[in-house]
Amino acid sequence: MHTPISRRTALKASGIAITLPLLESMNPAIGREVATPPKRMVLICNTLGLYSPSLFPKTTSDESDRTEYLDLLKEHRDDFTLFSGLSHPDQNGKEPHDTEMTWLSAARNPGLGGFKNSISLDQFAASKLGHITRFPSIALSSKSQESQSYTSNGVMLPAYDRPSTVFAKLFLDGSPQELRRQRQRLADGRSILDAVAEQTRSLNRQTSSHDRRQLDEYLAAIRAAEKEVAETEAWLDRPKPRVDEKPPQDIADSADLIGRIRALMNLIPLILQTDSTRIVTVVIPSDHSVPKIQGVTAEHHNLSHHGRDPQKIEQLKTIETEILKCFDGFLTRMAQPREVGGRLLDQTSVLFGSNLGNANSHDPSNLPIILAGGGYKHGQYIANDRSSNTPLCNLFVNLLNNMRIETESFATSTGKLTW
């Protein structure tokens, strides 16, 4: 019989502290039993797509399952599945790149008159899991604070584009003054909510039945916000995890596309290993700068609209090759033993794809979709009908179920995608 060990226990010597990995004896709930790692989800979108002829095999047979891009990921071929013939319906928006807003929500006709985005996959999952981690979800971006994460009210949640900020929020304790300011902000928010709720109840006695239904919905939203405030406040009293990693350096040069992507992806295994969140999104936005990559002399965005120009296609493939190498390195780190039972990747569903199937023509069908990890049977190429696509949300339903979130539908799904 052994005594359960605290997850915060560290080895200390000569002034150096090294955090222990998650051990079997660290399970806080059942002590003597083997801890079960949680299910997680990482969603990565390269908004300018991938050059399809270099990604998709011509057939689904094992012998011909080789392409330029798949060869870049060959060390992980048994850990991922490639899908074609998936998309969201009705994605012809106001502007050619409006589908960036809806990759995780599948809201129809983005940007057109009266459009309102719907809840994104990550926020739907986060709302079901609640505050079981310090952050219900974390949105990252390689360039700006624009994300693909949207609340049920269609409000975008800003992304973090500076790794140092993410690291500080997750692993560095604030000063007593900062903690007091955080508590005061939460208290201010609660007092405002209390006052608004009281005023709304007073109005309820003076309005029609239709207005009362609207006010009831408004009050329900206030109650949800109050719960959010209370759960956020509870985490202020819990110590942050200790890590022996140094804070990352931000890359100020926006043209260093690959460096910025790599810096974000390097953080994700640490975020998941410490159970700081179980849901991470990463967006690689449309970029009008010339990336600092050898052999590239034109803007990434311009090259994605190559007009079948061979020279432009070669430069585009050079950029996409480097992005896929970043993804390959991320899978390598995720495939290293970091927790009880083995690898982070075994319990983490990693979706890598795009909102555009053909950026040259702004075509939002036949999206490039790679699913890695998560305990699925991989090593396959699943070719769905390229003329009549399967809803991508059918795969989203499977991902939610794999997170132990029971649901039969999400957005435009027509069922659950299995393979």
C-alpha positions in Angstrom: 0.0 0.0 0.0 1.4 3.4 -0.9 0.6 7.0 0.0 -0.8 9.1 -2.9 1.7 11.7 -4.1 0.7 15.3 -4.8 0.8 16.3 -8.5 2.8 19.3 -7.4 5.6 17.3 -5.8 9.0 18.2 -7.3 12.6 16.9 -7.1 14.7 19.6 -5.5 18.5 19.9 -5.4 21.0 22.7 -5.4 18.2 25.3 -5.8 16.7 23.6 -8.9 13.2 22.2 -8.9 12.0 19.7 -11.6 8.3 18.9 -11.8 7.5 15.2 -11.8 5.5 13.7 -14.7 2.0 12.4 -14.0 2.5 9.2 -12.0 0.1 6.4 -11.2 0.2 7.3 -7.5 -0.8 11.0 -8.2 -4.5 10.3 -8.9 -6.2 12.7 -6.4 -9.5 10.9 -6.5 -8.7 7.3 -6.0 -5.1 7.2 -4.9 -4.2 3.5 -5.3 -5.7 3.1 -8.8 -4.0 4.0 -12.1 -4.8 7.6 -13.1 -6.8 7.9 -16.3 -5.5 10.7 -18.5 -8.3 13.0 -19.7 -9.5 13.3 -23.3 -8.4 16.4 -25.1 -8.8 18.2 -28.5 -6.5 20.4 -30.6 -7.9 22.1 -33.7 -5.4 23.7 -36.1 -6.5 25.6 -39.2 -4.2 26.8 -42.0 -6.6 29.3 -43.6 -5.0 29.4 -47.0 -5.4 25.6 -47.4 -3.0 23.0 -48.8 -2.2 22.4 -52.5 -4.4 19.4 -53.1 -2.4 17.5 -55.8 0.5 17.3 -53.3 -1.7 16.1 -50.5 -4.3 13.7 -51.7 -3.4 10.2 -53.1 -5.0 9.2 -56.4 -6.5 6.1 -54.8 -7.1 4.7 -51.3 -5.0 1.6 -51.7 -2.0 1.1 -49.4 0.4 0.8 -52.3 -0.3 4.3 -53.6 -0.8 6.1 -50.3 2.2 8.3 -51.0 2.3 12.0 -51.9 4.8 14.8 -51.4 3.0 16.1 -48.3 2.2 12.8 -46.8 5.9 11.9 -47.0 6.6 14.8 -44.8 4.5 13.1 -42.1 5.6 9.5 -42.8 7.1 8.9 -39.3 3.6 9.4 -38.0 1.6 7.6 -40.7 0.1 5.1 -38.2 -1.0 8.0 -36.0 -3.2 10.0 -38.4 -6.0 9.6 -41.0 -6.4 11.8 -44.1 -9.9 12.7 -45.2 -11.2 14.1 -48.5 -14.7 15.0 -49.6 -15.6 16.8 -46.3 -16.9 20.4 -46.1 -19.6 22.7 -44.6 -22.7 23.4 -46.7 -23.6 26.9 -47.9 -20.3 28.6 -47.4 -20.5 31.1 -50.1 -20.0 34.3 -48.1 -19.8 38.0 -48.7 -16.0 38.0 -49.0 -13.8 35.2 -50.4 -12.2 34.5 -47.0 -15.2 34.8 -44.8 -15.1 31.0 -44.3 -12.3 31.5 -41.9 -15.1 32.6 -39.4 -17.0 29.4 -39.8 -14.5 26.5 -40.0 -15.4 25.5 -36.5 -19.0 26.6 -36.4 -20.4 25.7 -39.9 -22.7 28.7 -39.8 -24.2 29.2 -43.2 -23.6 32.1 -45.7 -20.8 33.8 -43.7 -20.7 37.6 -44.0 -24.0 38.0 -45.9 -26.7 40.3 -44.7 -28.2 39.2 -41.4 -25.4 36.7 -40.8 -24.7 35.8 -37.2 -22.1 33.2 -36.4 -23.0 30.3 -34.2 -21.1 28.5 -31.5 -17.8 26.9 -32.6 -16.8 23.3 -31.9 -14.3 24.2 -29.2 -16.7 26.4 -27.3 -19.5 23.9 -27.5 -17.1 21.3 -26.0 -15.8 23.8 -23.4 -19.4 24.7 -22.3 -20.1 21.0 -21.7 -16.9 20.4 -19.7 -17.0 23.6 -17.7 -14.2 24.9 -15.4 -12.6 21.5 -14.8 -9.4 23.1 -15.8 -8.1 26.6 -15.2 -9.0 27.6 -18.7 -12.0 25.9 -20.4 -10.2 26.5 -23.7 -7.3 28.4 -25.2 -7.3 30.1 -28.6 -3.9 30.7 -30.3 -3.0 32.6 -33.5 0.2 32.9 -35.4 -0.3 36.5 -36.2 -3.3 38.4 -34.8 -5.9 38.2 -32.0 -8.6 37.0 -34.5 -9.7 33.5 -33.7 -12.1 30.9 -35.0 -13.7 30.5 -31.5 -17.2 31.8 -31.2 -19.7 31.8 -28.3 -23.3 30.7 -28.6 -24.1 34.4 -29.2 -21.8 34.6 -32.1 -19.1 36.6 -30.3 -15.5 35.9 -31.3 -13.2 35.1 -28.4 -9.8 36.8 -29.0 -6.8 34.6 -29.6 -3.3 34.8 -28.0 -0.6 35.5 -30.5 2.3 35.9 -28.0 3.6 32.7 -26.5 5.1 34.6 -23.5 1.6 35.9 -22.6 0.2 32.4 -22.7 3.1 31.0 -20.6 2.7 33.8 -18.0 -1.1 33.2 -17.7 -0.7 29.4 -17.2 2.5 29.0 -15.2 3.6 32.3 -13.6 2.1 33.6 -10.4 1.0 37.2 -10.4 2.0 39.6 -7.7 -0.3 40.3 -4.7 -1.3 43.6 -6.4 -2.2 41.8 -9.6 -4.3 39.2 -7.8 -6.1 42.0 -5.9 -6.9 43.7 -9.2 -8.2 40.4 -10.7 -10.4 39.9 -7.7 -11.7 43.5 -7.9 -12.5 43.1 -11.6 -14.4 39.9 -10.9 -16.2 41.6 -8.0 -17.1 44.6 -10.2 -18.5 42.3 -12.8 -20.6 40.4 -10.3 -22.0 43.7 -8.8 -23.0 44.9 -12.2 -24.7 41.6 -13.0 -26.6 41.7 -9.7 -27.8 45.2 -10.4 -28.9 44.4 -13.9 -30.7 41.3 -12.8 -32.6 43.2 -10.1 -33.7 45.9 -12.6 -34.8 43.2 -15.1 -36.9 41.5 -12.5 -38.6 44.8 -11.8 -39.3 45.3 -15.5 -40.7 41.8 -15.7 -43.7 42.9 -13.6 -44.6 45.6 -16.2 -44.2 43.9 -19.5 -46.2 41.6 -21.8 -45.8 37.9 -21.9 -43.7 38.1 -25.1 -41.4 40.6 -23.5 -41.2 38.5 -20.3 -40.0 35.5 -22.4 -37.2 37.7 -23.8 -36.3 39.0 -20.3 -36.3 35.4 -19.0 -33.8 34.5 -21.7 -31.8 37.6 -20.7 -31.8 36.6 -17.1 -30.7 33.1 -18.0 -27.7 34.6 -19.7 -27.0 36.7 -16.6 -27.1 33.6 -14.4 -24.7 31.8 -16.8 -22.4 34.8 -16.6 -22.6 34.9 -12.8 -21.6 31.2 -12.7 -18.7 31.9 -15.0 -17.5 34.7 -12.7 -17.7 32.4 -9.6 -15.9 29.5 -11.3 -13.2 31.9 -12.6 -12.7 33.3 -9.1 -12.3 29.9 -7.6 -9.2 29.3 -9.7 -7.5 32.4 -8.2 -7.0 30.4 -5.0 -5.4 27.4 -6.7 -1.7 27.4 -7.3 -0.6 27.3 -10.9 1.4 24.2 -12.1 5.2 24.5 -11.7 7.2 23.7 -14.9 10.9 23.6 -15.5 10.6 25.2 -18.9 11.9 28.7 -19.5 9.4 31.3 -20.7 9.3 31.4 -24.5 10.6 34.4 -26.4 8.1 36.1 -28.7 9.0 36.6 -32.3 8.3 40.2 -33.2 8.8 39.8 -36.9 5.4 39.0 -38.4 7.1 37.8 -41.6 8.7 34.9 -39.6 5.7 32.8 -40.2 7.3 29.4 -39.5 9.0 30.7 -36.3 5.8 32.0 -35.0 3.9 28.8 -35.8 6.6 26.7 -34.2 6.7 28.8 -31.0 2.9 28.3 -30.5 3.0 24.5 -31.2 5.9 24.1 -28.8 3.7 25.3 -26.0 0.7 23.0 -26.6 2.2 19.8 -25.2 3.1 21.6 -22.0 -0.4 23.2 -21.8 -2.0 19.7 -22.1 0.5 17.9 -19.9 -0.2 20.2 -17.0 -4.0 20.0 -17.6 -4.3 23.7 -17.9 -6.9 23.2 -20.5 -8.2 20.3 -22.6 -9.2 22.3 -25.7 -6.8 24.3 -27.8 -7.4 26.0 -31.2 -4.7 27.4 -33.5 -5.3 29.6 -36.5 -2.7 30.4 -39.1 -4.4 33.4 -40.7 -4.3 34.6 -44.3 -1.0 36.5 -44.6 -0.2 39.3 -47.0 3.5 39.5 -46.1 6.4 37.6 -47.8 7.3 34.9 -45.3 11.0 34.5 -44.4 11.5 31.2 -46.1 14.4 30.4 -48.4 13.2 30.4 -52.0 10.0 32.4 -51.4 9.8 35.9 -52.9 6.1 36.6 -52.9 3.3 37.0 -50.5 1.7 33.8 -49.1 -1.8 35.1 -49.9 -0.8 36.0 -53.5 0.8 32.6 -54.0 -2.2 30.8 -52.8 -4.0 32.4 -55.8 -1.5 30.9 -58.2 -3.6 30.8 -61.3 -1.8 27.5 -62.1 1.4 29.3 -62.6 4.1 26.6 -62.0 6.6 29.1 -60.4 4.0 30.3 -58.0 2.9 26.8 -57.2 6.5 25.8 -56.3 6.8 28.7 -53.9 3.4 27.9 -52.4 4.5 24.3 -51.9 7.7 25.6 -50.2 5.6 27.5 -47.7 3.2 24.6 -47.1 6.1 22.2 -46.7 7.5 24.2 -43.9 4.1 24.5 -42.2 3.7 20.7 -42.4 7.2 20.3 -41.0 6.0 22.3 -38.0 3.0 20.0 -37.7 5.3 17.0 -38.0 7.4 18.3 -35.2 4.3 18.9 -33.1 3.2 15.3 -33.6 6.7 14.1 -32.6 6.4 16.0 -29.3 2.9 14.8 -28.7 4.0 11.2 -29.4 6.6 11.2 -26.6 5.6 9.5 -23.3 4.5 12.3 -21.0 1.8 10.8 -18.8 0.5 7.6 -17.3 -0.1 5.0 -19.9 2.1 6.6 -22.5 1.8 9.4 -25.0 -0.2 12.7 -24.9 -1.2 11.9 -28.5 -3.1 8.8 -27.4 -5.7 10.8 -25.5 -5.6 13.9 -27.7 -7.6 14.3 -31.0 -5.6 16.6 -33.2 -7.4 18.0 -36.2 -5.3 19.8 -38.9 -7.1 21.3 -41.9 -8.4 24.4 -43.6 -11.6 26.3 -44.5 -10.6 26.3 -48.1 -10.2 23.2 -50.3 -8.8 25.2 -53.2 -7.5 28.7 -52.2 -6.8 29.5 -55.8 -10.6 29.7 -56.5 -11.7 30.3 -52.9 -13.5 26.9 -53.0 -14.7 25.9 -49.6 -15.4 22.3 -50.6 -13.3 19.1 -50.5 -11.4 20.4 -47.5 -8.0 19.0 -46.5 -8.6 17.3 -43.2 -6.0 15.4 -41.2 -7.0 13.8 -37.9 -4.3 12.5 -35.6 -4.2 10.7 -32.2 -7.2 10.5 -30.0 -7.2 6.7 -29.7 -8.6 6.2 -33.2 -7.5 3.5 -35.7 -5.3 5.4 -38.1 -3.0 4.9 -41.1 -5.8 5.4 -43.6 -6.9 7.6 -46.4 -10.7 8.1 -46.3 -12.0 9.4 -49.6 -15.6 10.7 -49.4 -17.6 11.8 -52.4 -15.8 14.8 -53.8 -18.9 15.9 -55.9 -21.4 15.6 -53.0 -19.4 16.2 -49.8 -20.1 14.7 -46.4 -20.7 17.4 -43.8 -17.5 18.1 -41.8 -19.7 18.4 -38.8 -20.3 14.6 -38.9 -16.6 14.3 -38.0 -17.1 17.0 -35.3 -19.8 14.8 -33.7 -17.3 12.0 -33.5 -14.7 14.2 -32.0 -17.2 15.4 -29.3 -18.2 11.8 -28.5 -14.5 11.0 -28.2 -14.2 13.7 -25.7 -16.9 11.9 -23.7 -19.4 14.6 -24.6 -22.6 12.8 -25.6 -24.3 14.4 -28.5 -26.0 13.2 -31.7 -25.6 16.4 -33.7 -23.6 19.5 -34.1 -24.5 22.4 -36.5 -25.0 21.1 -40.0 -24.3 17.4 -39.2 -26.4 14.7 -40.6 -25.0 11.9 -38.4 -21.8 10.7 -37.0 -18.8 10.0 -39.3 -17.2 6.7 -38.6 -14.5 4.8 -40.6 
